[in-house]
Structure formats: structure tokens, C-alpha cells
């Protein structure tokens, strides 16, 4: 299973935010056909969202773990029924997040974040 640093995970969450779910897992659960579809989606997109129609949170976490183990992918995020999975293509390395340049944020700038 692929592991990500905190900065990489944060960058991937930001990239995944506007995406729509490309694969849906229904009542039949995680079948071989669904795994093949997830693998195809990861090959073409690297970062995908998966919607799981189950109401069992522990079951969804187990599905995410199985997907990551079987496809050598990384779990980016699990919010509700949406799973975000990342697997880099072999010819493209993981991008490092851009670092902010300039002055650090002041208290006044941070005040609007509360």
C-alpha cells in the first residue's frame, strides 16, 4: 500500500475537492468487476472519488483498506460515503506542494479564519 506525507495528502485533498465520483459501489459490495473499474479509473486519472452506497461506516473503511491494498494505492480521504483514492502513474512522480513565499501571516490576516 502506498503511503503519503501530510503535505502530499493536503495537496491531493485540494485537487480532489471539485471532482465528481467516478465509481460507485452498490449493494453487491467490492467485486472483482468494481476493482477492475477502479484500476482503470486510477490509470487514467490518478486521483478519483468513489461513492459507497452502504450505511455502515466500518464497512466503508474496510472497503477503502481493501482497495488500497489490492491496487497499491493510497487513501487520501474518507468523508461520509465518499472515498478519495490516489495512485500515481508510473511515468509521473508525485508533485511536491508549492511552498508559500513571502512574509508569514499576521494576526490580522489570521483573524478572519475563525
TAKA-V895532 format. One record per helix or strand. SS is the DSSP state (H for helix, E for strand). FROM is the first residue (numbers start at 0). TO is the last residue. If there is no record, write none. Layout:
ss,from,to
SS,FROM,TO
SS,FROM,TO
This chain:
ss,from,to
H,5,15
E,20,24
H,31,44
E,46,51
H,56,70
E,73,78
E,81,85
H,106,110
